[in-house]
Amino acid sequence: MKDHPSQWIVSGLTCRSITELTSDYLDERLPIVRKVRVTLHLATCADCRAYVEQIALVQDAMAYLPKLLPSPINRLRLSQHFARCQTPLQ
């Protein structure tokens, strides 16, 4: 996805920033000012509109999938594995 200068001027956001904000935009977790800027960008950028629509379709489809959780023993194994893999922040 290319960044188009005209879209950046209107909304102050690049196409790349739209891809980073898409999930929060669709989940309505953006502050109002950021949401308006994303909406302005989408109004002027067909490529980003298509991208956001595709992600929305994926989210909708995933809602129909069964909610599977690991068994208690696998959950324990995963927790132990992740605990071993964590590196302390410096």
GIDAUR-V467067 format. One record per residue. N is the residue number from 0. RES is the residue in three letters. SS is DSSP state (alpha for helix, beta for strand, coil for the rest). PHI is phi as a letter, one per 20 degrees, with the letter a starting at -180 (none if undefined). OMEGA is omega in radians with two decimals (999 if undefined). Layout:
N/RES/SS/PHI/OMEGA + N/RES/SS/PHI/OMEGA
This chain:
0/MET/coil/none/-3.12 + 1/LYS/coil/e/3.03 + 2/ASP/coil/e/3.14 + 3/HIS/coil/d/-3.11 + 4/PRO/alpha/g/-3.11 + 5/SER/alpha/f/3.11 + 6/GLN/alpha/f/-3.14 + 7/TRP/alpha/f/-3.13 + 8/ILE/alpha/f/-3.10 + 9/VAL/alpha/f/-3.00 + 10/SER/alpha/d/-3.05 + 11/GLY/coil/m/3.14 + 12/LEU/coil/d/3.06 + 13/THR/coil/e/3.08 + 14/CYS/alpha/f/3.11 + 15/ARG/alpha/f/3.14 + 16/SER/alpha/f/3.08 + 17/ILE/alpha/f/3.13 + 18/THR/alpha/f/3.13 + 19/GLU/alpha/f/-3.07 + 20/LEU/alpha/e/-2.99 + 21/THR/alpha/g/-3.11 + 22/SER/alpha/f/3.12 + 23/ASP/alpha/f/3.10 + 24/TYR/alpha/f/-3.12 + 25/LEU/alpha/f/3.14 + 26/ASP/coil/e/3.13 + 27/GLU/coil/l/3.11 + 28/ARG/coil/d/-3.13 + 29/LEU/coil/e/2.99 + 30/PRO/coil/f/-3.02 + 31/ILE/alpha/g/-3.12 + 32/VAL/alpha/f/3.12 + 33/ARG/alpha/f/3.12 + 34/LYS/alpha/f/3.12 + 35/VAL/alpha/f/3.14 + 36/ARG/alpha/f/3.09 + 37/VAL/alpha/f/3.14 + 38/THR/alpha/f/3.09 + 39/LEU/alpha/f/3.13 + 40/HIS/alpha/f/-3.13 + 41/LEU/alpha/f/3.14 + 42/ALA/alpha/f/-3.07 + 43/THR/alpha/d/-3.05 + 44/CYS/coil/c/-3.12 + 45/ALA/alpha/f/-3.14 + 46/ASP/alpha/f/-3.14 + 47/CYS/alpha/f/3.07 + 48/ARG/alpha/g/3.13 + 49/ALA/alpha/f/3.13 + 50/TYR/alpha/f/-3.12 + 51/VAL/alpha/f/3.10 + 52/GLU/alpha/f/3.11 + 53/GLN/alpha/f/3.13 + 54/ILE/alpha/f/3.11 + 55/ALA/alpha/f/3.10 + 56/LEU/alpha/f/3.11 + 57/VAL/alpha/f/3.11 + 58/GLN/alpha/g/3.14 + 59/ASP/alpha/f/3.14 + 60/ALA/alpha/f/-3.13 + 61/MET/alpha/f/3.13 + 62/ALA/alpha/f/-3.14 + 63/TYR/coil/e/3.12 + 64/LEU/coil/f/3.11 + 65/PRO/coil/f/3.11 + 66/LYS/coil/e/-3.12 + 67/LEU/coil/d/3.09 + 68/LEU/coil/d/3.08 + 69/PRO/coil/f/3.09 + 70/SER/coil/f/-3.14 + 71/PRO/alpha/g/-3.12 + 72/ILE/alpha/f/3.11 + 73/ASN/alpha/f/3.08 + 74/ARG/alpha/f/3.10 + 75/LEU/alpha/f/3.13 + 76/ARG/alpha/f/3.11 + 77/LEU/alpha/f/3.12 + 78/SER/alpha/f/3.13 + 79/GLN/alpha/f/3.14 + 80/HIS/alpha/f/-3.13 + 81/PHE/alpha/f/3.11 + 82/ALA/alpha/f/3.12 + 83/ARG/alpha/f/-3.07 + 84/CYS/alpha/e/-3.08 + 85/GLN/coil/f/3.05 + 86/THR/coil/d/-3.14 + 87/PRO/coil/f/3.09 + 88/LEU/coil/f/-3.13 + 89/GLN/coil/d/999
